[in-house]
Structures are given as structure tokens and as C-alpha cells.
Amino acid sequence: MSLIDRVKNILVTPRTEWDVIAAETTSGAALVTGYVLPLAAISALAGFVGMSLVGMSVPFAGTMRMGVTSGLAAAVFALVMAVVMVYVVAFIVDALAPTFGAQKNMAQALKVVAYAYTPVWVVGIVRIIPALGILVLLAALYGIYLLYLGLPRLMRAPQEKAAGYTAVVVIVCIVLAVVIGVLSGVVLRYAMPGVGMGGLGGMGLGRHEGGGVTFDKDSPMGKLDAFSKKMEEAGRNMESAQKSGDASKQAEAAMAALGTALSGGKGVEPLQLDQLKPMLPEKLAGLPRTDMRTDRSGVKGFMIAKAEGVYSDGKGERIDLEVTDTGGAAGLMGLAAWMGVQGEHEDSNRREVTRSEGDRLVHEELNKRGGTNKYEVVLAKRFVVSASGHNVPIDTLKSGVESVDLSKLESLK
């Protein structure tokens, strides 16, 4: 069935179309490349046109636009995350199946999730006009309805449990969306000022070998291909756990798969807090450390650890220094490096610069009106060291970051 026919049928006659889909034997790879990527690309491209070319009208400020290279970076990131979210939600649907009397089947879970996302991607074309972006939320509501109709037919959930099944999946997805949204903000913070042409040049370009297509392992598509292989391995582990009949092994495999999806296939455990605390110096720029806060939280396979020091003279001068190990989110942090992020943005209020210094990524934010300045360094595509302060010179913040033993931190990866 053609892409257009499938879109039309799932949107107009979903009850009968789900029965057709249930009987199909579409592979996960074919579903992603032939359905998810084309539709998600439409939404991502529309978002790029809307924010970078059309712009958004802001009262009393005029029309605001995102830089073209920044918009491209955001579009690529959105496209990658669309694939990640389909896998993540599918794993959730499959893992929850026994709880609601449904049958575990990862292939069917992928189908029900991918097709339920259809209205969001299709309506995403309205993002060409940013003010109409609210319509995507309405499309999401219809997507929930599609999920409700699809779960009984593809996952064999009893009709009386379909509503509860749908509700739990949606709640978990909202939580995951918030988590990924926060992490996306960290990654895209470095992408917004601009993306070098070197970073864009290799996107999606591969070479033909033996009648197939292969990608350089360090290219964005090469990374995505490696990620898909990791997801396939996680799927096999889930199937093995399912056959064992051991509920604890099934839960462990499901959480491990979720961690694989969210981490970009890395599954990195962050440092212990006792390893991060010594990274914070007793003094910074002549200011004593007056407070220290630490946190290490998340779920297995997706943990993040952070140590924050507050340096103050008690008279108003203050610097905040943070050392973060993104751990399970290291795969997402790596996206910035995949895209070759670098650039500069300046207006009457702020100046932002992102540049590469060897294998490190540096981001500076300077407030021209006497506000908060910030200096950040990303190390080993995993650790983030950040210093910020009100009316504190960038050079002082840079010295503060360098007061952390960055080389030692990198060696702990």
C-alpha cells in the first residue's frame, strides 16, 4: 500500500485500517524508512521553514526568526528524535502488554505506535505558519484516539482494558517527553547559534557497496544506523526474557531497552557523586564555596549525576559552578558533535558563541545589559562543566571552569 493511501486510511477509516495493519508483516526497518522518516521529515521541514524563513510575529518585538543553519540543526535533531520516540514508546507498549491482558509483540507495538503518530506528523505541516502550531496539539489528541483503537487489534488487549492501557501509555509518554525535552534543550543550546557547513556536509551521505548503502560510522546516518542495531539487540533481549517466563527478567530487559533508546545506544552509567564532588574547588575566582548540592537520579540505564557549587562573598557577588555527567543521555549529547555545531549569534541584548576546541565544545553567553553571563564546556560528548554569574566577566567564568580538572574528568569516561 502506498504511503498516501495508508495515511488517508488511518486518518479517515481507522477502525478498518487497523485490522489491515494487524495482518501485515512489515519489518521495523521498513516501517521506519518507508513511513516514519518521510512523515517526520515533512513536519521537521515545515518547522524549519516556519521558524527560519517565515518567522513568528511577537507583539512589540516584530518578526522573530531562527538562523538558517540553526533551523537546519533543529530540524535534523527533531527528525532523529522522532525515530527514537517511536522505538521508546513501542517498548513501553510492549512492556506493559501483560499488565493489561495483551500479548507482547514488539513488531506489532512498533506498528501501533508509528501509525498512531500519523496525525501529529501530517498536521505538522502547519508549522510553516508558527502561529498555527497549536493545531499539532489537537492532532495529538486524535493520535491518542488512534492508539486506543489500535491496541486491542494489534496487541490483542481486551476491549474493556483498552482505555486504561492507553491512559498509562500516554502518561508515561508525557513524562518521557518532558525528560527528552529537557535533554533536547541541553543539546540544542549548542546548536542554536549555528551549524558549520562541515557538520551539514555529511548528513545522509553514504557510499554504495555490494548493491547496498553504507555510511561512515562517524556520520549522522552512520550513528543512526548503529543506534538501530543497538535497538534490534535490545529487542532480541526482550524476546529472550519473554520466553523465559521470568517477570523480573522481562522488566529488567524492558528498562534496559528503554535506556538504550534514550541514550542513543550507549547505555552509560554516570559517575558516583563521590567522584564528582572533588571536582568542585574550595575557592573560585577568589570566592569561597558557600554551598554544595549533588544529585544522581533516573532509571536504570538512564541516570544523570550532577554536583553544583555556590561561590559567594555574602555581599552580592556569586558564581554557580556545575559539573554534570549526562550518563545515560550521552547519546543525545553526542548529537551536537554529530552535527558539527559551531557558530555565533549577536543582537542588542546578548552575544552567544559556540565553537569547537579540539574534541571539546565551548559555549559562551554574554549579556550586554548587565545580566547573567555563562561559560560552558562539553567534554568527551558526555560531561558538561558550566559557570554562570550575574555581572561576572566571561574571562572570570572561564577561569572558574578551568579550575576544574577537566583532563581528569575526561579520563573518567
C-alpha positions in Angstrom: 0.0 0.0 0.0 1.3 3.5 -0.9 2.2 6.0 1.8 -0.6 8.3 0.8 -3.2 5.6 0.9 -2.0 4.4 4.3 -2.1 8.0 5.7 -5.6 8.6 4.3 -7.0 5.3 5.6 -5.6 5.5 9.1 -6.9 9.0 9.4 -10.3 8.6 7.8 -11.2 4.9 8.5 -9.0 3.9 11.4 -11.2 1.0 12.6 -11.0 -1.0 9.4 -7.4 0.1 8.7 -6.1 -1.2 12.0 -7.4 -4.7 11.0 -5.5 -4.5 7.7 -2.3 -3.3 9.5 -2.6 -6.1 12.1 -2.3 -8.7 9.4 0.7 -7.1 7.7 4.3 -8.4 8.3 6.1 -5.1 7.8 9.6 -5.1 9.3 10.7 -2.5 11.8 13.4 -1.2 9.4 10.9 -0.9 6.5 8.4 0.9 8.8 10.9 3.5 9.9 12.4 4.2 6.5 9.2 3.9 4.5 6.8 5.6 6.8 8.2 7.2 9.9 11.1 9.1 8.3 9.1 10.5 5.3 6.3 11.8 7.5 8.5 13.1 10.3 10.7 14.8 7.7 7.6 16.8 6.5 7.0 18.1 10.0 10.6 18.9 10.6 11.0 20.7 7.3 7.8 22.7 7.9 9.2 23.7 11.3 12.4 24.8 9.6 10.6 26.9 7.0 8.3 28.4 9.6 10.9 29.4 12.2 13.8 30.3 9.8 12.2 31.7 6.7 8.6 32.8 7.7 9.3 33.8 11.3 7.0 34.3 14.2 5.3 37.6 15.0 5.9 38.7 18.5 3.9 41.7 20.0 6.0 44.8 20.4 9.1 43.0 19.1 8.3 42.4 15.4 9.0 39.2 13.5 11.5 36.8 15.1 13.4 34.2 13.0 15.9 31.5 13.8 19.1 31.5 11.8 19.0 29.2 8.7 21.8 26.9 9.9 20.3 26.8 13.4 17.0 25.9 11.9 18.6 23.1 9.9 20.2 21.8 13.1 16.9 21.8 14.9 15.2 20.1 12.0 17.8 17.3 11.9 17.5 16.8 15.7 13.7 16.7 15.5 13.9 14.0 12.8 16.3 11.8 14.8 14.2 12.2 18.0 11.1 11.2 16.1 12.7 7.8 15.3 13.9 7.5 18.9 10.5 8.3 20.3 8.8 5.7 18.1 11.1 3.0 19.5 10.8 4.2 23.1 7.0 4.3 23.1 6.9 0.9 21.3 9.0 -0.6 24.0 6.6 0.9 26.6 3.6 -0.5 24.8 5.2 -3.9 24.6 6.4 -4.0 28.2 3.0 -3.0 29.6 1.1 -5.6 27.5 0.9 -8.4 30.1 -0.4 -5.9 32.7 -3.5 -5.2 30.6 -4.1 -8.8 29.4 -2.5 -8.0 26.0 0.0 -10.1 24.0 3.7 -9.0 23.9 4.8 -8.5 20.3 7.4 -5.8 19.6 6.7 -5.8 15.8 3.0 -5.0 16.4 3.9 -2.5 19.1 6.1 -0.6 16.6 3.3 -0.6 14.1 0.6 0.7 16.5 2.9 3.5 17.7 4.2 4.6 14.3 0.7 4.7 12.8 -0.8 6.4 15.8 1.7 9.2 15.4 0.4 9.9 11.9 -1.9 12.9 12.6 0.9 14.7 14.5 3.3 14.4 11.6 0.7 15.2 8.9 -0.7 18.3 10.8 2.9 19.3 11.5 2.9 20.9 8.0 1.1 23.8 9.6 4.3 24.7 11.4 5.1 26.6 8.2 3.0 29.3 9.9 4.3 29.2 13.5 1.2 30.7 14.9 -0.8 27.6 13.9 1.4 25.3 15.8 -1.3 24.8 18.4 -3.1 22.6 15.9 -0.4 20.0 16.4 -1.8 19.5 19.9 -5.2 18.8 18.6 -3.7 16.3 16.2 -2.0 14.6 19.2 -5.4 14.1 20.8 -6.6 12.3 17.6 -3.4 10.3 17.8 -4.4 9.1 21.3 -7.7 8.1 19.9 -5.9 6.1 17.2 -3.8 4.4 19.8 -7.0 3.5 21.8 -8.4 1.8 18.7 -5.2 0.1 17.7 -4.1 -1.5 21.0 -7.0 -4.1 21.0 -6.4 -5.0 17.4 -2.6 -5.2 17.3 -1.7 -6.0 20.9 -4.8 -8.1 21.5 -5.8 -6.1 24.6 -9.3 -6.8 25.9 -11.6 -4.0 24.9 -12.5 -3.3 28.5 -8.9 -2.7 29.3 -8.0 -0.6 26.2 -8.8 2.7 27.9 -6.6 2.0 30.9 -3.8 0.7 28.6 -4.0 3.8 26.5 -4.0 6.1 29.5 -1.0 4.6 31.1 1.0 4.7 27.9 0.1 8.3 27.3 1.1 9.3 30.9 4.4 7.5 30.6 5.0 9.2 27.2 4.3 12.6 28.7 6.9 12.1 31.3 9.4 10.8 28.7 8.6 13.8 26.5 9.4 16.2 29.4 12.6 14.4 30.1 13.7 14.3 26.5 12.6 17.9 26.1 14.9 19.0 28.9 17.8 17.0 27.4 17.0 18.4 23.9 17.3 21.8 25.4 20.8 21.0 26.6 21.8 19.6 23.2 20.2 22.3 21.1 21.6 25.1 23.2 24.8 24.4 21.4 23.1 24.1 18.0 21.1 27.3 18.0 23.9 29.8 17.3 24.6 28.0 14.0 25.9 24.8 12.4 29.1 24.8 10.4 28.9 23.6 6.8 31.3 20.9 7.7 28.6 19.5 10.0 26.0 19.6 7.4 28.0 18.3 4.5 28.0 14.7 5.6 24.3 14.3 6.6 22.7 11.3 4.9 25.6 10.8 2.5 26.9 7.3 2.2 28.6 5.1 -0.3 27.3 2.1 -2.3 28.9 -1.2 -1.6 27.8 -4.5 -3.0 24.5 -3.1 -4.2 23.7 -1.7 -0.7 24.3 1.6 1.0 26.8 2.0 3.9 27.5 5.1 5.9 30.7 6.4 7.5 30.5 5.3 11.1 31.1 8.8 12.4 28.5 10.5 10.1 24.9 11.3 11.4 23.4 8.5 9.4 26.2 6.1 10.5 25.3 6.9 14.1 21.7 6.4 13.4 22.4 3.0 11.7 24.5 2.0 14.8 21.6 3.0 17.0 19.1 0.9 15.1 21.4 -2.1 15.5 21.5 -1.5 19.3 17.7 -1.3 19.3 17.5 -4.6 17.4 19.8 -6.2 20.0 17.7 -4.8 22.8 14.6 -6.2 21.1 16.2 -9.7 21.0 17.0 -9.5 24.7 13.4 -8.6 25.4 12.2 -11.6 23.3 14.5 -13.9 25.2 13.3 -12.6 28.5 9.7 -13.0 27.4 10.3 -16.7 26.6 11.9 -17.3 30.0 8.6 -16.5 31.7 10.5 -14.7 34.4 8.7 -11.4 35.2 11.7 -9.8 36.8 13.9 -10.6 33.8 11.2 -9.2 31.5 11.0 -5.9 33.5 14.8 -5.7 33.5 15.1 -6.2 29.8 12.3 -3.6 29.1 14.1 -1.0 31.3 17.4 -1.8 29.6 15.8 -1.3 26.2 14.3 2.0 27.3 17.8 3.1 28.5 19.3 2.0 25.2 16.7 4.1 23.3 17.1 7.2 25.3 20.9 7.0 25.5 21.3 6.7 21.7 22.5 3.1 22.1 25.3 3.8 24.6 23.8 2.7 28.0 26.4 4.6 30.0 26.2 4.7 33.8 27.2 8.1 35.3 29.9 8.7 37.9 29.2 8.3 41.5 28.7 11.5 43.5 31.8 10.9 45.5 33.7 11.1 42.2 32.1 14.4 41.2 32.3 16.3 44.5 36.1 16.6 44.4 35.8 18.3 41.0 34.4 21.4 42.7 37.3 23.6 44.1 37.1 25.2 47.6 37.5 28.6 46.1 36.6 30.1 42.7 37.8 33.5 41.4 38.7 34.4 45.0 35.2 33.5 46.3 34.8 30.8 48.9 32.4 27.9 48.3 29.4 28.5 50.5 27.1 25.6 49.4 27.2 22.3 47.5 24.3 20.4 46.0 24.5 16.9 44.5 22.0 14.7 42.7 22.2 11.4 41.0 18.8 10.1 39.7 16.9 8.4 36.9 16.1 4.9 36.0 18.4 2.0 35.2 20.3 2.7 32.0 19.3 6.4 32.1 20.9 8.0 35.1 22.3 11.6 35.3 24.6 12.9 38.0 25.3 16.5 38.9 27.4 18.4 41.5 26.8 22.1 41.9 28.9 24.6 44.0 27.8 28.0 45.0 30.6 30.6 45.5 29.8 33.9 47.2 31.3 36.7 49.2 28.0 37.3 51.0 27.8 40.8 49.6 26.0 40.1 46.3 28.8 38.6 44.1 28.0 35.0 43.3 29.1 32.3 40.8 27.4 29.0 40.3 29.6 26.1 39.0 28.0 22.8 37.8 29.7 19.6 36.8 27.2 17.2 35.1 27.7 13.7 33.9 24.9 13.1 31.4 25.5 9.3 31.7 22.6 7.6 30.0 21.9 10.7 27.9 25.4 10.7 26.5 24.0 9.6 23.1 21.8 12.7 23.0 24.8 14.9 24.0 26.7 13.4 21.1 24.2 14.7 18.6 25.7 18.2 18.9 29.1 16.7 17.9 27.5 14.7 15.1 26.2 17.9 13.6 29.5 19.8 13.8 28.0 22.5 15.8 29.7 25.9 15.8 28.5 29.5 15.2 27.9 32.9 16.6 24.8 35.0 17.3 24.6 38.6 18.5 21.9 41.2 19.0 21.5 44.3 21.1 21.0 42.2 24.2 23.1 39.1 24.0 26.1 37.6 22.3 26.4 33.8 22.0 29.3 31.9 20.6 29.6 28.1 20.1 32.9 26.7 18.9 35.0 23.5 18.9 38.3 23.4 20.7 39.8 20.1 19.8 37.4 17.4 21.0 35.7 19.9 23.3 32.6 22.0 22.6 32.6 25.5 24.2 29.5 27.8 24.6 29.6 31.4 25.8 26.7 33.6 26.6 27.3 37.3 27.3 24.6 39.7 28.5 25.3 43.2 27.2 22.8 44.8 29.6 24.4 43.6 32.8 22.6 40.3 33.3 23.8 36.8 33.7 26.8 35.6 31.8 27.6 31.9 31.2 30.5 29.8 30.1 30.2 26.0 29.4 32.4 23.2 28.1 31.2 19.8 26.9 33.8 17.1 27.4 34.0 13.6 25.9 30.5 14.2 24.4 29.2 13.4 28.0 30.4 15.8 30.7 29.2 19.4 31.0 31.0 22.0 33.1 29.2 25.3 33.4 29.8 28.5 35.3 27.4 31.4 35.5 27.1 34.6 37.4 25.4 38.0 37.4 27.6 40.7 36.0 30.6 38.3 36.2 33.0 38.7 33.3 33.3 35.8 30.9 37.0 35.6 31.5 36.3 35.0 35.2 33.8 32.4 34.4 36.2 30.7 32.0 38.9 30.6 34.8 36.3 29.1 37.1 35.5 26.3 34.6 39.3 25.7 34.1 39.7 25.5 37.8 38.0 22.1 37.5 40.5 19.3 36.5 39.0 18.9 33.0 41.6 16.4 31.8 40.9 14.2 34.8 37.2 14.4 34.2 37.6 13.4 30.6 39.7 10.4 31.7 36.8 9.1 33.8 34.6 8.4 30.8 
